[in-house]
Amino acid sequence: MHRRKTPAARLAATLLGLGLGMALPGSLALAAGPPLPDVGKGPLAGQPDFRGVWMGTGGHPGIPAEYRNTPWPKMEFAPWGAEESKRITKIETPDECKPYGPVPFMNGGGLFPLEIAYHSKGLLLMSEPSAVVRRVYLDGRPLPEDPDPIWMGHSVGHWEGSTLVVETVGTNGRGRPLNGYISGAINSRTDMSPRLPVSDAARVTERFRLLADGKYLEVQITLHDSKAYTNGPFTVRRYYERRNDLDVIEYFCDDNRRPEDEGHAGETP
């Protein structure tokens, strides 16, 4: 039976094809690719063009310092946050295949690519490991006053000069933690720090802007979540490098699960 290559194997194959061995690239040459069509009229006309495939800079030591992700500051748990962190800080990584939620979705990691596309009402953000896409509406609608709770929440945006400001509310509080599930638990057991959950009371503000003539994308993320934390708000920055040589392909973490590679405990399903 054909088994889809793991992201690590795909990266290795790409680097070998480029004659780079297994060394992580600081910056790969950008493929030209076909020109993107004009956006025409609407809320995206005349604005910075975020379309294309992006790869987070996390884990790439050759990336310039000014384009490296910043860590989450010290966060103090409220009662709900403490209980939820305790539930998910386990080697068994409960809920590991659930959708990400809007903040972990934009984690800036260097393993899976992110694609941004435009549609008639705004942006579509598609991250390879997520079966759920994000929709950011730029058609002038306000944030819903009583939103249905959903995985990615409800996102609307507006422009402040060349910066796209996105506000998100209405997440369901069931997405992945900010710092991911315990990684490498089977092999290294080194990442046992408390997991950082996001509640259904969270409000997220993101500021998207292009840097270095469009080679890099900066996303400044500010999280307000008084249900999960007693301090805050918290702000981090996530960076992505434009990668026209990559495609976002289908991935679902429950297929071809590899507990020995992914940090899950127990037997292989």
C-alpha positions as CSV (number, residue, x, y, z in Angstrom):
1,M,0.0,0.0,0.0
2,H,1.2,3.5,-0.8
3,R,2.1,5.5,2.3
4,R,2.1,9.2,2.1
5,K,5.5,10.7,2.9
6,T,5.9,12.2,6.3
7,P,6.6,15.9,6.3
8,A,10.1,15.2,7.5
9,A,10.6,12.7,4.6
10,R,9.2,15.2,2.2
11,L,11.6,17.9,3.5
12,A,14.5,15.5,3.3
13,A,13.7,14.6,-0.3
14,T,13.4,18.3,-1.2
15,L,16.7,19.2,0.3
16,L,18.5,16.2,-1.3
17,G,17.1,17.2,-4.7
18,L,18.6,20.6,-4.1
19,G,21.9,19.2,-3.2
20,L,21.6,20.4,0.4
21,G,21.6,17.1,2.2
22,M,19.6,17.2,5.5
23,A,20.8,20.7,6.5
24,L,17.9,23.0,7.3
25,P,17.8,25.9,4.8
26,G,18.3,29.4,6.0
27,S,16.6,30.7,2.9
28,L,15.8,28.8,-0.2
29,A,15.7,30.5,-3.6
30,L,12.1,31.4,-4.5
31,A,10.6,29.8,-7.6
32,A,9.1,32.4,-9.9
33,G,5.9,30.6,-10.5
34,P,3.1,32.0,-12.7
35,P,1.9,35.5,-12.0
36,L,-1.2,35.8,-9.8
37,P,-4.3,37.3,-11.4
38,D,-5.3,40.9,-10.5
39,V,-7.6,41.0,-7.5
40,G,-9.9,43.5,-9.3
41,K,-12.3,45.6,-7.3
42,G,-13.3,45.1,-3.7
43,P,-11.6,45.2,-0.2
44,L,-8.4,43.7,-1.5
45,A,-7.8,46.0,-4.5
46,G,-4.7,48.1,-4.1
47,Q,-3.6,46.4,-0.9
48,P,-0.5,44.3,-0.1
49,D,-0.8,40.9,-1.7
50,F,-0.7,38.1,0.9
51,R,-1.6,35.4,-1.6
52,G,0.6,32.3,-2.0
53,V,2.3,29.6,0.0
54,W,4.3,30.5,3.2
55,M,6.5,28.4,5.4
56,G,6.9,29.4,9.1
57,T,10.4,30.3,10.1
58,G,10.3,28.3,13.4
59,G,13.1,25.7,13.6
60,H,15.2,27.2,10.9
61,P,18.4,28.5,12.5
62,G,19.6,30.3,9.3
63,I,16.7,32.7,9.3
64,P,17.7,36.3,10.2
65,A,17.0,37.2,13.8
66,E,14.4,39.8,12.9
67,Y,12.2,37.2,11.3
68,R,12.2,34.6,14.1
69,N,9.1,33.8,16.2
70,T,8.9,35.2,19.7
71,P,7.9,33.0,22.6
72,W,4.7,33.2,24.8
73,P,5.4,35.2,28.0
74,K,4.8,33.8,31.4
75,M,1.1,33.0,31.8
76,E,-0.7,32.6,35.1
77,F,-3.6,30.2,35.0
78,A,-7.2,31.0,36.1
79,P,-9.1,28.0,37.5
80,W,-10.5,26.8,34.1
81,G,-7.1,27.2,32.5
82,A,-5.4,25.2,35.3
83,E,-7.9,22.3,35.0
84,E,-7.7,22.2,31.2
85,S,-3.9,22.4,31.2
86,K,-3.8,19.5,33.6
87,R,-6.2,17.5,31.4
88,I,-4.1,17.9,28.2
89,T,-0.6,17.8,29.7
90,K,-0.3,14.1,29.3
91,I,2.0,11.8,27.3
92,E,-1.2,10.3,25.8
93,T,-1.8,13.6,24.1
94,P,-5.6,13.6,24.3
95,D,-7.5,15.2,21.4
96,E,-4.3,15.3,19.3
97,C,-6.3,15.2,16.0
98,K,-8.8,17.9,16.8
99,P,-8.7,21.2,14.8
100,Y,-6.2,23.8,15.9
101,G,-8.1,27.0,16.8
102,P,-7.1,30.3,15.3
103,V,-4.0,31.0,17.4
104,P,-2.3,27.6,17.1
105,F,-3.2,27.6,13.4
106,M,-0.8,30.5,13.0
107,N,2.0,29.0,15.0
108,G,4.8,29.9,12.5
109,G,6.3,26.4,12.6
110,G,8.7,25.3,9.9
111,L,7.2,21.8,9.1
112,F,3.9,22.4,7.3
113,P,3.2,25.2,4.8
114,L,0.4,27.7,4.9
115,E,-1.5,29.0,1.9
116,I,-3.4,32.3,1.7
117,A,-6.0,32.7,-1.0
118,Y,-8.5,35.4,-1.8
119,H,-12.2,35.0,-2.3
120,S,-15.0,37.5,-3.0
121,K,-15.5,38.4,0.7
122,G,-12.0,38.2,2.1
123,L,-9.2,35.7,2.8
124,L,-9.0,32.0,3.0
125,L,-6.1,30.6,5.1
126,M,-5.3,26.9,4.6
127,S,-2.7,25.2,6.8
128,E,-1.6,21.8,5.6
129,P,-2.1,19.8,8.8
130,S,-5.5,21.4,9.4
131,A,-8.7,19.9,7.9
132,V,-10.5,23.1,8.8
133,V,-9.7,26.4,7.0
134,R,-9.8,29.9,8.4
135,R,-12.1,32.6,6.8
136,V,-11.4,36.2,7.3
137,Y,-14.2,38.5,6.1
138,L,-13.3,41.9,4.7
139,D,-16.7,42.9,3.4
140,G,-17.4,45.4,6.2
141,R,-19.5,43.1,8.5
142,P,-19.1,43.6,12.2
143,L,-18.1,40.9,14.6
144,P,-21.2,38.8,15.6
145,E,-22.6,39.8,19.0
146,D,-23.8,36.3,19.9
147,P,-21.6,34.0,17.7
148,D,-22.1,30.3,17.4
149,P,-18.9,28.7,18.9
150,I,-16.8,27.1,16.3
151,W,-13.2,25.8,16.0
152,M,-11.7,28.8,14.2
153,G,-14.0,31.4,15.6
154,H,-15.5,34.3,13.6
155,S,-12.9,36.6,12.0
156,V,-13.4,40.0,10.4
157,G,-10.7,42.4,9.2
158,H,-9.9,45.9,8.2
159,W,-7.0,47.8,6.8
160,E,-4.8,50.2,8.8
161,G,-2.6,51.5,6.0
162,S,-0.7,48.5,4.7
163,T,-1.4,46.4,7.8
164,L,-4.4,44.0,7.8
165,V,-6.0,43.9,11.3
166,V,-8.1,40.8,12.1
167,E,-10.3,40.4,15.1
168,T,-11.6,37.0,16.1
169,V,-14.2,35.9,18.7
170,G,-16.5,32.9,19.1
171,T,-14.0,30.0,19.4
172,N,-15.4,26.9,21.1
173,G,-12.5,26.4,23.6
174,R,-11.8,22.9,22.3
175,G,-8.9,23.7,20.0
176,R,-5.3,22.7,20.5
177,P,-3.1,24.4,23.1
178,L,-0.9,27.4,22.3
179,N,2.3,25.5,22.7
180,G,1.0,22.3,21.1
181,Y,0.6,18.9,22.7
182,I,3.5,17.2,24.4
183,S,6.0,16.5,21.6
184,G,8.7,13.8,21.5
185,A,7.2,12.3,24.7
186,I,8.0,8.7,23.6
187,N,11.5,9.4,22.4
188,S,12.9,12.2,24.5
189,R,10.4,13.0,27.3
190,T,11.9,16.5,27.4
191,D,8.8,18.6,26.7
192,M,6.6,18.2,29.8
193,S,6.0,21.9,30.4
194,P,2.3,22.7,31.1
195,R,0.2,23.1,28.0
196,L,-1.5,26.5,27.4
197,P,-5.2,26.1,26.5
198,V,-7.4,28.7,24.9
199,S,-11.0,29.1,26.2
200,D,-14.3,30.0,24.5
201,A,-14.0,33.5,26.0
202,A,-10.9,34.3,24.0
203,R,-10.6,37.4,21.8
204,V,-7.7,37.5,19.3
205,T,-6.3,40.4,17.4
206,E,-3.8,39.8,14.6
207,R,-1.9,42.3,12.5
208,F,-0.6,41.0,9.1
209,R,2.1,42.9,7.2
210,L,4.6,42.1,4.5
211,L,8.3,42.7,5.2
212,A,11.5,42.7,3.0
213,D,9.6,43.5,-0.2
214,G,7.1,40.7,0.4
215,K,9.6,37.9,1.1
216,Y,8.4,37.6,4.7
217,L,5.0,37.8,6.4
218,E,4.8,39.0,10.0
219,V,1.7,38.2,12.0
220,Q,1.5,39.9,15.4
221,I,-1.0,38.0,17.6
222,T,-2.5,39.4,20.8
223,L,-4.6,37.1,23.0
224,H,-7.2,38.2,25.6
225,D,-8.5,35.3,27.6
226,S,-9.5,36.0,31.2
227,K,-11.2,32.6,31.5
228,A,-7.9,30.8,31.0
229,Y,-5.4,33.3,32.5
230,T,-5.3,35.8,35.3
231,N,-2.7,38.0,33.5
232,G,-2.5,39.3,30.0
233,P,-3.2,40.2,27.3
234,F,-0.3,38.4,25.6
235,T,1.4,39.3,22.4
236,V,3.7,37.2,20.2
237,R,5.0,37.5,16.6
238,R,5.0,34.8,14.0
239,Y,7.0,34.9,10.8
240,Y,6.6,33.1,7.5
241,E,8.9,33.0,4.4
242,R,7.3,33.1,1.0
243,R,7.7,29.7,-0.7
244,N,6.4,29.7,-4.2
245,D,8.2,26.4,-4.8
246,L,5.8,24.5,-2.4
247,D,2.2,23.3,-2.7
248,V,-0.1,22.7,0.2
249,I,-1.3,19.1,-0.1
250,E,-3.8,17.0,1.7
251,Y,-3.0,15.8,5.2
252,F,-5.1,14.3,8.1
253,C,-3.3,13.4,11.3
254,D,-5.5,10.4,12.0
255,D,-4.3,8.6,8.8
256,N,-1.1,6.5,8.9
257,R,-0.6,7.4,12.6
258,R,3.0,6.8,13.8
259,P,3.1,6.8,17.6
260,E,6.8,6.1,17.6
261,D,7.3,9.4,15.6
262,E,4.6,11.6,16.9
263,G,4.9,11.2,20.6
264,H,1.7,9.2,21.3
265,A,1.7,6.6,23.9
266,G,0.1,3.2,23.5
267,E,-0.1,0.8,20.6
268,T,-0.3,1.8,16.9
269,P,-4.0,1.9,15.8
